[in-house]
């Protein structure tokens, strides 16, 4: 397991799978998208959201854990809240663009369905209240619910980081207890409109974030906090394969009813709760993650293939690419709904979306490299790094 989590050098797996999750999020946010048959949620009970949160916790512990050891808790906390502020500004900016998109579509095509489908009806009816609730992260239209979760998780992360420094159980045990109590008692922060809840309940999803942070912190401390060995990898692969078979049987049953849906009656009620991170979703993701670590070591050749580079590049600029992907997904939804929804147009919408996401990541990488080079003839003056 130590080889799977090297302590030195950049782990390209993090960038690659984070980038892949961004593409999956874009695809899954376009209703009836043909490529949705090939994303993670088609073969597993988890999806790109689990990948995104786990890797976010992992990288947070890795980056800020090193900062804590080198510069102290105060400096690391300042860095964390600087990132929280960046995420908050990005979320509000994205919220304004998103609501403008939906509002224009509702008026331009005279289709009020969009306001209900994308959950902006309350903003159009009571904008003076909805905008305040949005600033408080309580009003979360469709597609705009994962950044508030990340903001909250990172907002309490200084405490998690201090607990990890003391020892992984100090972070994992309280997190597991909070997760269990949330599932048992239905705890969750209120949302707007009244009587609604956060789509991603941070009291439940924090457990996956802390698991990821514990794994990432191992690269800083050198202490691996979880069981390890060949037996665990084999168990994870067997469990992941079993759950894939179950999931596929449900999918085939939906397409062709005579095919039985394996264990549907026993498991269905425990798999659909994404809000509270249903235990089967969590177990399925962790099994997939362990199996991936087994089959994809840090020095995997494909991570440096030319075809993998665009995905990795997007993962290295995830905040910008994520925000752009949300805007593009909404545009794609409108185009397919109002004009032409057949397979050729679906493929065109996806290809254009991928190209714009990759192009944005490439532009950001170029700008960052030019800034790091310092002022010189024909270069851009350096700016502070993110």
C-alpha positions as CSV (number, residue, x, y, z in Angstrom):
1,X,0.0,0.0,0.0
2,X,2.9,2.3,0.5
3,X,3.7,2.1,-3.2
4,X,0.2,3.1,-4.0
5,X,0.6,6.3,-2.1
6,X,4.1,7.6,-2.7
7,X,5.3,10.3,-0.4
8,X,7.3,12.2,-3.0
9,X,6.3,13.6,-6.4
10,X,3.0,14.5,-7.9
11,X,0.5,11.6,-8.1
12,X,-1.0,11.9,-11.5
13,X,-3.7,9.5,-10.6
14,X,-5.4,12.2,-8.5
15,X,-5.4,14.7,-11.5
16,X,-6.5,12.1,-14.0
17,X,-9.4,10.7,-12.0
18,X,-10.5,14.1,-10.8
19,X,-10.5,15.3,-14.5
20,X,-12.5,12.1,-15.4
21,X,-15.0,12.9,-12.8
22,X,-15.5,16.4,-14.2
23,X,-16.3,14.9,-17.6
24,X,-18.7,12.5,-16.0
25,X,-20.4,15.3,-14.1
26,X,-20.8,17.2,-17.4
27,X,-22.2,14.2,-19.1
28,X,-24.6,13.2,-16.3
29,X,-26.0,16.7,-16.0
30,X,-27.4,16.6,-19.5
31,X,-30.7,14.7,-19.4
32,X,-31.0,11.7,-21.7
33,X,-27.4,12.0,-22.8
34,X,-26.3,8.9,-24.7
35,X,-22.8,9.1,-23.1
36,X,-24.5,8.8,-19.7
37,X,-24.6,5.0,-20.4
38,X,-20.8,5.0,-20.1
39,X,-20.2,7.0,-16.9
40,X,-19.6,5.5,-13.4
41,X,-23.2,5.6,-12.3
42,X,-24.1,3.1,-15.1
43,X,-22.1,0.4,-13.5
44,X,-21.9,1.3,-9.8
45,X,-24.1,2.6,-7.0
46,X,-21.8,5.5,-6.6
47,X,-21.0,8.2,-9.2
48,X,-18.6,11.1,-9.9
49,X,-19.7,13.0,-6.8
50,X,-18.0,10.4,-4.6
51,X,-14.8,10.6,-6.7
52,X,-14.8,14.4,-6.4
53,X,-15.3,14.5,-2.7
54,X,-12.8,11.8,-1.9
55,X,-10.0,13.3,-4.0
56,X,-10.8,16.7,-2.6
57,X,-10.3,15.4,1.0
58,X,-7.1,13.6,-0.1
59,X,-5.5,16.6,-1.8
60,X,-6.6,18.9,1.0
61,X,-4.8,16.8,3.6
62,X,-1.8,16.5,1.4
63,X,-1.4,20.2,0.6
64,X,-2.4,21.7,3.9
65,X,-0.9,18.9,6.0
66,X,2.5,19.8,4.6
67,X,1.8,23.5,5.2
68,X,0.9,22.8,8.8
69,X,4.2,21.0,9.4
70,X,6.3,23.6,7.6
71,X,4.6,26.8,8.7
72,X,2.3,26.0,11.6
73,X,-1.4,25.8,12.3
74,X,-2.2,29.5,11.9
75,X,-0.7,29.7,8.4
76,X,-2.3,26.5,7.3
77,X,-5.7,27.7,8.5
78,X,-5.2,31.0,6.6
79,X,-4.5,29.0,3.5
80,X,-7.5,26.8,3.9
81,X,-9.8,29.9,4.4
82,X,-8.3,31.6,1.4
83,X,-9.4,28.5,-0.6
84,X,-12.8,28.6,1.0
85,X,-13.2,32.2,-0.1
86,X,-12.2,31.3,-3.7
87,X,-14.8,28.5,-3.7
88,X,-17.5,30.8,-2.3
89,X,-16.8,33.5,-4.9
90,X,-16.8,30.9,-7.6
91,X,-20.1,29.5,-6.4
92,X,-21.9,32.9,-6.2
93,X,-20.5,33.8,-9.7
94,X,-21.7,30.4,-11.1
95,X,-25.1,30.9,-9.4
96,X,-25.6,34.3,-11.1
97,X,-24.7,32.8,-14.6
98,X,-26.8,29.7,-14.0
99,X,-29.9,31.7,-13.0
100,X,-29.4,34.1,-15.9
101,X,-29.2,31.1,-18.3
102,X,-32.4,29.5,-16.9
103,X,-34.3,32.8,-16.7
104,X,-33.5,33.6,-20.3
105,X,-34.5,30.2,-21.5
106,X,-37.8,30.3,-19.6
107,X,-38.7,33.7,-21.2
108,X,-37.1,33.0,-24.7
109,X,-38.9,29.7,-25.4
110,X,-41.8,30.3,-23.0
111,X,-41.2,27.1,-21.2
112,X,-41.7,27.3,-17.4
113,X,-40.7,23.7,-17.1
114,X,-37.1,24.7,-16.9
115,X,-37.6,26.8,-13.8
116,X,-39.1,23.8,-11.9
117,X,-36.7,21.2,-13.4
118,X,-33.6,23.2,-12.5
119,X,-35.1,24.5,-9.2
120,X,-34.9,28.2,-9.8
121,X,-38.7,28.9,-9.6
122,X,-38.3,30.3,-6.1
123,X,-35.7,32.8,-7.4
124,X,-38.0,34.0,-10.1
125,X,-40.9,34.4,-7.7
126,X,-39.1,35.9,-4.7
127,X,-35.6,37.1,-5.9
128,X,-35.1,39.4,-2.9
129,X,-35.3,36.4,-0.5
130,X,-33.7,33.8,-2.8
131,X,-30.6,35.9,-3.4
132,X,-30.0,36.2,0.4
133,X,-30.5,32.4,0.8
134,X,-28.1,31.8,-2.0
135,X,-25.5,33.9,-0.3
136,X,-26.1,31.8,2.9
137,X,-25.7,28.6,0.7
138,X,-29.3,27.6,1.6
139,X,-30.7,28.1,-1.9
140,X,-29.2,25.5,-4.2
141,X,-30.6,25.1,-7.7
142,X,-30.0,21.9,-9.6
143,X,-26.3,21.3,-10.4
144,X,-25.2,23.9,-7.8
145,X,-25.2,21.7,-4.8
146,X,-21.7,20.2,-4.7
147,X,-19.7,23.4,-4.2
148,X,-21.7,24.4,-1.1
149,X,-20.9,21.0,0.3
150,X,-17.2,21.4,-0.5
151,X,-17.2,24.9,1.1
152,X,-18.6,23.6,4.3
153,X,-16.3,20.6,4.5
154,X,-13.3,22.8,3.9
155,X,-14.5,25.3,6.4
156,X,-14.2,22.8,9.2
157,X,-11.1,21.2,7.8
158,X,-8.6,23.0,10.1
159,X,-10.1,20.9,13.0
160,X,-9.9,17.7,11.0
161,X,-6.3,18.5,10.1
162,X,-5.3,19.0,13.7
163,X,-7.0,15.8,14.6
164,X,-5.1,13.9,11.9
165,X,-1.9,15.3,13.2
166,X,-2.6,13.9,16.5
167,X,-3.5,10.5,15.0
168,X,-6.0,9.3,12.3
169,X,-8.4,7.7,14.8
170,X,-8.9,11.2,16.3
171,X,-10.5,12.3,13.0
172,X,-12.0,9.0,11.7
173,X,-13.9,7.9,14.8
174,X,-15.8,11.1,15.4
175,X,-16.5,11.4,11.7
176,X,-17.9,7.8,11.6
177,X,-20.0,8.5,14.7
178,X,-21.5,11.6,13.1
179,X,-22.2,9.8,9.9
180,X,-24.0,6.9,11.8
181,X,-26.0,9.4,13.9
182,X,-27.0,11.4,10.9
183,X,-28.3,8.2,9.2
184,X,-30.2,7.2,12.3
185,X,-31.7,10.5,13.3
186,X,-32.0,12.2,9.9
187,X,-29.9,15.2,10.8
188,X,-29.2,17.8,8.2
189,X,-28.9,21.6,7.6
190,X,-32.1,23.4,6.4
191,X,-32.3,24.7,2.9
192,X,-34.5,27.1,1.0
193,X,-37.4,26.9,0.3
194,X,-38.7,25.9,3.7
195,X,-39.0,22.2,4.6
196,X,-36.3,21.3,2.0
197,X,-32.8,20.0,2.8
198,X,-29.4,20.2,1.2
199,X,-29.1,17.7,-1.7
200,X,-25.7,16.7,-0.4
201,X,-26.0,16.5,3.4
202,X,-22.6,17.7,4.8
203,X,-23.2,15.8,8.0
204,X,-23.1,12.5,6.1
205,X,-20.7,13.4,3.2
206,X,-18.1,14.6,5.6
207,X,-17.3,10.9,6.4
208,X,-16.1,10.3,2.8
209,X,-14.2,13.5,2.9
210,X,-12.4,12.6,6.1
211,X,-11.6,9.1,4.8
212,X,-10.0,10.7,1.8
213,X,-8.2,13.2,4.0
214,X,-6.9,10.4,6.2
215,X,-5.4,8.6,3.1
216,X,-3.9,11.9,1.9
217,X,-2.4,12.7,5.2
218,X,-0.6,9.4,5.2
219,X,1.7,10.8,2.5
220,X,2.6,13.6,5.0
221,X,2.9,11.5,8.2
222,X,4.0,8.2,6.7
223,X,1.4,6.4,8.8
224,X,-1.2,4.5,6.8
225,X,-4.4,4.5,8.9
226,X,-6.3,1.6,7.2
227,X,-5.9,-2.1,7.0
228,X,-3.8,-3.2,4.0
229,X,-2.6,-6.3,2.3
230,X,-3.3,-8.5,-0.6
231,X,-6.4,-9.9,1.0
232,X,-8.0,-6.5,1.2
233,X,-7.3,-5.8,-2.5
234,X,-8.8,-9.2,-3.4
235,X,-11.9,-8.5,-1.2
236,X,-12.3,-5.0,-2.8
237,X,-12.1,-6.4,-6.3
238,X,-14.6,-9.2,-5.6
239,X,-17.1,-6.8,-3.9
240,X,-16.7,-4.2,-6.7
241,X,-17.3,-6.9,-9.3
242,X,-20.3,-8.3,-7.4
243,X,-21.9,-4.8,-7.1
244,X,-21.3,-4.1,-10.8
245,X,-23.1,-7.3,-11.7
246,X,-26.1,-6.3,-9.5
247,X,-26.2,-2.8,-11.0
248,X,-26.0,-4.1,-14.5
249,X,-28.8,-6.6,-13.8
250,X,-31.0,-3.7,-12.7
251,X,-30.1,-1.8,-15.9
252,X,-30.9,-4.7,-18.1
253,X,-34.1,-5.4,-16.2
254,X,-35.2,-1.8,-16.9
255,X,-34.5,-2.3,-20.6
256,X,-35.9,-5.9,-20.8
257,X,-38.2,-6.8,-18.0
258,X,-37.9,-10.6,-18.1
259,X,-34.3,-10.4,-17.0
260,X,-34.3,-10.5,-13.1
261,X,-33.0,-7.6,-11.1
262,X,-30.7,-9.2,-8.6
263,X,-31.4,-8.3,-5.0
264,X,-33.5,-5.4,-6.0
265,X,-36.1,-5.8,-3.2
266,X,-33.4,-6.1,-0.6
267,X,-31.1,-3.3,-1.7
268,X,-33.2,-0.7,-3.6
269,X,-34.2,1.3,-0.5
270,X,-30.6,1.5,0.5
271,X,-29.0,2.6,-2.7
272,X,-31.1,5.6,-3.9
273,X,-30.3,8.0,-1.0
274,X,-27.6,10.2,-2.4
275,X,-28.4,13.0,0.0
276,X,-27.2,11.1,3.0
277,X,-24.6,9.0,1.2
278,X,-26.3,5.7,1.6
279,X,-24.0,3.0,3.1
280,X,-24.1,0.9,0.0
281,X,-22.9,3.9,-2.1
282,X,-20.1,4.5,0.3
283,X,-19.0,0.8,0.4
284,X,-19.3,0.6,-3.4
285,X,-17.1,3.6,-3.9
286,X,-14.4,2.4,-1.4
287,X,-14.3,-1.0,-3.1
288,X,-13.8,0.6,-6.5
289,X,-11.2,3.0,-5.1
290,X,-9.2,0.1,-3.6
291,X,-9.5,-1.9,-6.8
292,X,-8.3,1.1,-8.8
293,X,-5.3,1.6,-6.5
294,X,-4.4,-2.1,-7.1
295,X,-4.7,-2.0,-10.8
296,X,-3.4,1.6,-11.4
297,X,0.0,2.1,-9.5
298,X,1.5,5.6,-9.4
299,X,3.9,4.9,-12.3
300,X,1.2,3.6,-14.7
301,X,2.3,4.3,-18.2
302,X,-1.1,5.3,-19.4
303,X,-1.1,8.3,-17.1
304,X,1.6,9.8,-19.4
305,X,0.0,8.9,-22.7
306,X,-1.0,11.8,-24.9
307,X,-4.6,10.8,-24.9
308,X,-4.7,11.0,-21.0
309,X,-3.1,14.4,-20.9
310,X,-6.2,16.5,-21.5
311,X,-8.1,14.6,-18.8
312,X,-5.2,15.2,-16.3
313,X,-4.9,18.8,-17.3
314,X,-8.6,19.4,-16.5
315,X,-8.1,17.7,-13.2
316,X,-5.3,20.1,-12.4
317,X,-7.6,23.1,-12.9
318,X,-10.7,21.5,-11.5
319,X,-12.5,24.5,-10.0
320,X,-12.6,26.5,-13.3
321,X,-13.4,23.4,-15.4
322,X,-16.1,22.4,-13.1
323,X,-17.8,25.8,-13.2
324,X,-17.5,25.9,-17.0
325,X,-18.9,22.3,-17.2
326,X,-22.0,23.3,-15.3
327,X,-22.7,26.2,-17.6
328,X,-22.1,24.1,-20.7
329,X,-24.3,21.3,-19.4
330,X,-27.2,23.7,-19.0
331,X,-26.7,25.1,-22.5
332,X,-26.5,21.5,-23.8
333,X,-29.7,20.6,-22.1
334,X,-31.5,23.6,-23.7
335,X,-30.2,22.8,-27.1
336,X,-31.2,19.2,-27.0
337,X,-34.6,20.0,-25.5
338,X,-35.6,22.8,-27.8
339,X,-34.0,22.0,-31.2
340,X,-32.8,18.5,-31.9
341,X,-32.1,15.7,-29.4
342,X,-31.1,12.8,-31.7
343,X,-27.7,11.0,-31.3
344,X,-25.7,13.2,-33.8
345,X,-26.6,16.4,-31.9
346,X,-25.9,14.7,-28.5
347,X,-22.5,13.7,-29.7
348,X,-21.8,17.2,-31.1
349,X,-22.9,18.8,-27.8
350,X,-20.6,16.5,-25.8
351,X,-17.7,17.0,-28.2
352,X,-18.0,20.8,-28.1
353,X,-18.3,20.7,-24.3
354,X,-15.2,18.5,-23.9
355,X,-13.2,20.8,-26.3
356,X,-14.1,23.9,-24.4
357,X,-13.3,22.3,-21.0
358,X,-9.9,21.1,-22.3
359,X,-9.2,24.4,-24.0
360,X,-9.9,26.3,-20.8
361,X,-7.6,24.0,-18.8
362,X,-4.9,24.4,-21.5
363,X,-5.2,28.2,-21.4
364,X,-4.9,28.2,-17.6
365,X,-1.9,26.0,-17.7
366,X,-0.2,28.2,-20.3
367,X,-1.0,31.3,-18.2
368,X,0.3,29.7,-15.1
369,X,3.6,28.6,-16.8
370,X,4.1,32.0,-18.3
371,X,3.5,33.7,-15.0
372,X,5.9,31.4,-13.2
373,X,8.6,32.2,-15.8
374,X,8.7,35.8,-14.6
375,X,8.8,39.0,-16.7
376,X,10.8,38.7,-19.8
377,X,10.5,39.7,-23.4
378,X,7.2,38.5,-24.8
379,X,6.1,37.0,-21.5
380,X,3.3,37.9,-19.1
381,X,4.2,39.5,-15.8
382,X,4.1,37.0,-13.0
383,X,1.1,37.0,-10.7
384,X,0.7,35.3,-7.3
385,X,0.1,31.6,-7.6
386,X,-3.3,30.1,-6.7
